[in-house]
Amino acid sequence: MDKKGAFYEHKEFDLITFGETMLRLSPPVNELIYKSDSFKKHAGGAELNVACGVSLLGCRSGIITRLPKNQLGTFIKNRIRSSSVSDDFIIWDESPEARVGIYFYENGAYPRKPTVVYDRKNSSITKIKESEIPEDIYKKARMFYTSGITLALSEATRTLAIDMIKKFKAEGTQIAFDVNYRATLWDEETARETIKHVLPYVDVLFISEESCHRMFQMKGTLEDMHRQFCRDYPNIQLIATSQREVISPKVHSFGSTLYLKRLDKFYREEPYKDIDVVDRIGSGDAYCAGVLFGLLHYDDAQKAVEFGNATCATKNTIFGDLPVSDFREIEAIIKAHHSKGKQSEMNR
């Protein structure tokens, strides 16, 4: 990842993502799903959250997704545009069966855990076709990002995602992939065997320590497993693993470890401790966005750690799936995090 590499090549988009965009419905804070009579709607979805985070920090991003051509699809499109993410690659589903994936999210309060209820089966994106993707898109991006969630949604999304990874790669695009395992979508064995077909094309890998141990059945320390991935899949240049400590539903600490194969070096910083959690949904995606911004904008692994940790920590304090913090806010939070002196309690 030197300054003559792909991260500095000029293309129309810094990042293009592919995945499902969803409608989230949440009862008022601390209310229960089955008890509440009112729900607030939000747009979300892993790949949308990442595209939004990267865009807010200053890179140009777009998302490939498929939405019903109705009021709910329009609502999500408007949220995409308001986050400065390109909607050029939205595919509109005009069929009578068109629907948006929905999920309900209930905040936790110790000892009650947060709860998610999905209603996403047969959503419009699960029937996406290769013919709906513009052929010239593969020359447009410096980096392409998708996740294990997209691979798990349906045979159509799985086949298309793998095909897109190969086509973007053939054009010299960097490939970023988040394992992002969801047990409600597929089993570990199917996930492992499918993702193994993707890893030879991946440059930047996001994977949890638990997935390393359980899904990929690896042993040893996190450092051992990072190095093993890079030996098994020589194309992988960087691996990022987030490390969250859940003290209670409303108090978390967060840090991460990045491994840069070229220098055989691990990057970390002091974790963000005792984060005041308002809403944790989307914070892992915010972490991915911060890391990718650090690579795309600075081509610097330490900057990637710092922006990843800061964007994740900050997103935990914001209600809804999508990040809202721009470069100036995150830069100030990083500066404050590294400061050893006395700090003002208020921005004014």
N, C-alpha and C positions, 0 to 999 in steps of 0.2 A: 504494500500500500504506500508506495513512495509517491512523490509529487508529480511523477510522469505517468502514474497509473490511472486506472479507470475512474477513481474517485475525483479526478480533476478534468476528465473529459467533458466537454460542453455538449449537452443534449437538451431537448425541449423540456424534459422533466428530470428532476433529481431522483424522484421515487414514484413508482407506480405500484399499487397494491391490488390484490384480487381476493375478494371474499364477500360474505353475506353481510348486508346492512339490515339491522333489525329495529323493531319498535320495542322499547322497554316501557313497562307500566309499573309505577311504584306507589304504594300507599304513603300517606304522610309519615314522616320520620318517627320510628318506634311503634307505628301501627302494624297490625298483622294483616296479611293478605286476605284471609278468610273473614276478617272482621270489618275491614274498611269498605266504605261506600264510594270513595273517590280515589282516583289514581292519576298521577302526573305522568305525561308521556315524554320520552326522550328518544333520540336516535342513538344507535350504537352498533357495535360489531368490531371484532378485533382488528381487522384490516382497515376499517374506517378510522378507528381510534388512532392507529399508528400514522395513517396519512394525515390526519388532523394535527397531531403533535408535531410532526416534521414540518408541516406547512406553517404553523404558528411560530416556530422557531426561526423560520426564514428561508427554507428550501421550497421549491415548487413540487407539489405532489398531485397525483390523480388516483382515482379508484375505479377498477373494473368491477361492476356489480350488476345485478338484475332485479328490477323492482316492478311491482304492479302499477299499471298506469291508472291510478286513482288518487284520492285525496291523501292516503297514507304514504304512497310513493312520493307524492309532491312534498309532503311534510319532511321526509327524509332527505330528498333532493335539496330542499332549502337549507337544511342543517349542514349538508355537505358544502354548499356554496358559501354559507356564512362563516365556515372555518377556512375559507380560501383554498379549498381542495377542488380541483377541476372535476366537473360533472360531465365532461366530454364523453366518457366511456360508460355512462349508465345505459343499460339495455332495458327497454320498456316492454313489459309483458302485458299484452292486451287480451289474453285469453280469458274465458269465463272463470277459469280456475285460479287466476292470478291471486297471489296473496303474499303478504310480508310476514317474515318470521317474527314471532312475538315472544317476549319473556317477561315474567313478573319478578321483581326483586324486593325483598323485605329486609330492612336493616336489622342487625342484631343488637342486643344489649345483654351484657354478661348476666347470667350464664347462657342465655339464648343466642344461638348462632345465627348469622345471616342465612337467608333462604332464597333459592332461585327455583322457579317453576317455568319450564320451557313449553312453548306451543309453536314449534317451528317446522313440523313435518310438512313436506310437500310445498315448501315456500318456493317462490318464483325462481330463485337461483338454482334450486336443485334440478331444474330442467334446462339449464343453459346449454347452448350448442356452440361448437367450435366456429360454425359459420357466422355467428353473431359477433365475433371478435374481429375488429379491423386489422388487416394483415400488416399495415404499416406501423402498428403500435410497437412492434418489437425493436424498432430502431430509435424509439423516442426517449428511452429512460436510461439513466446511469445505473439505477438499481431497481430490482423487482423484489417485492416482498409478499409472501403468503404464509399460511400457517397450517398446522395439523387439523385445525377445525374445518378448514375448507376441504381438505382431503377426506374428512370423515362425513361430510354432509350427505353426499350421494355419489353414485358411480359417475354421474355426469360431471360434477365438480372435481372429483378426484382425477378422472382422465384428462380433463381440460387443464387443471392446475399443473399436472406433470408435463403435459405437452407444452404449456406456456413457459414453464421453467426451462425446458430444453431449447425452445425457440429464442427466448431472451438471451440465454447463455450463448447460443450460436452467434448472436450479434455483439458479443463482448460485454453484455450487461452483468453487473454484479448481482448475485442471488443471495437474498437474506431470507432465512426460514426460522420460524418459531415452532417448536414441537407442540407446545400448547395442548397437551393431552386432555381430552374430555371423556370420562368414563361413560357418560350418558349417550355418547355418539358412536363409540366403537370400543372393542376390547383391546387389551395391550398387545396381544400377539398379532392381530391384524394391523394395528398401528405400527408396530415395530417393523414388520415385513414390508409394509407400504413405504414407510419413511426411509428405509434402507435403499430403496430405488431412487429417492430424491437426493440423498446426501452426497453422491458423487458430483453433483452440480452446484452444491452450496458453498458460498464464500464466507458468509457470516451466519453462525448458528446460535440460536437462543434455546437453551435447554435447562430444565431444573435439575438439581442434584437428585431428587426423587426419581425423575424419569431416567436419569443415567443408571441408577441402581435397579429400579424395578422393570421398566420397559426394556432397556437395553442390557439388563442383567450384567452390569459391569461391577467391578470391585475396586477397592482402594480409595484414596482420598479424591477430593474434587480435582486437584491438580493432576493426579494420575489419570483420571478419566478424561479430562480435557486433552491431555497429550495423546491418550489412546485413540480418541476420535480423530485427531489430526494424522496419526499414523495409519489408521484404517481408511481414512478418506482424505487423501493428500490435497484435494482442492480446497478444503476448509482452511481459511486463513485466520479467523478469529472466532472465539466461542465466548458467549456471555451467559452467566448464571446469576440470577437475582437471589437474594437471601433475605427473606422476610421473617421477623420474629413477631408472632401474634401474642401480645401480652393480654389483651382482651379485644372484643370486637371494635372498640373505639380507641385503642392504644396499640400502635405497632412501632417496630423499629425496622429500618430498611438499609441494606447495603448490597454490594454485588462484587463479583469477581470476573474479570475479563482475561482471556489468555490470547496473546498475539504470537502465532506460531513462528513468524519470521525472526523474532528476537528471542523466542522461547522465554517469554516474560509474562508474569501475572501482574495485573493492575487492580488496585483497590483504593479505597479511602475510608475515613472514619464514617461509620453508618449514621444515618439520621435517626436519632433516638426519640422515643415517646411521641411519635407523630399523632396529632389530634385527628383521628379518622372520622370524616364525615361520610365518605362513600368510597369503598375500596375498589368497586367495579371499574375496570378500565385502567387501573394504576399500573398493572403489569404491561399493558400495551403502551402506556405513557413511557415506561422504562425503555421499551424497545425503540420508541420514537426518539428519545433522548440519545440513546447509543448510536442510532443510525445518523442522527444529525451531527453528532461529534465526529463520525467517520466521513460523512459527506461534506461537511463544511470545513473541518479542521484536518481531516485525515490523521487523527491523533487518538490513540487508545485511552490515554489518561483523560482527555477531554470527553471521550465517549462515556467513561465511568462517571465522571462528574455530572454531565448533563443527564445521563440515564437515571442516576440516583436522585437528582434534584427534581426531575420531571415526575418521577414516580411518587416521591414524598409529597410533592405539591398537589398532584392529582388526588391523592387520598383525602385532601381537605376540601374538595370541590364536589358538589352534588351532581349526579348524572354520569354518563359513560365518557363523554368527550372531554378532552383537556381544553383548558381555556387560557393557559399561561403563555405569554409570548416571550421572546428572547430576552427583553429587558428585565422582566420579572424573574425569570430563571437565572439569569446572570447575577442578579442581585442576591438571590437566595444562595447560590454557590459561594459568592463572596462572603456572605454572612456565616455560612457553614464553616468556612475555612478561617474565619476571624477568631482570634484568641482574646481580643479585648472586649470591653463593655460595649453593648449595642443598645440602640434606641428601641423602645418597646413598640413604636408606631412609625409607619411611613407617613411623613408630612413635611 
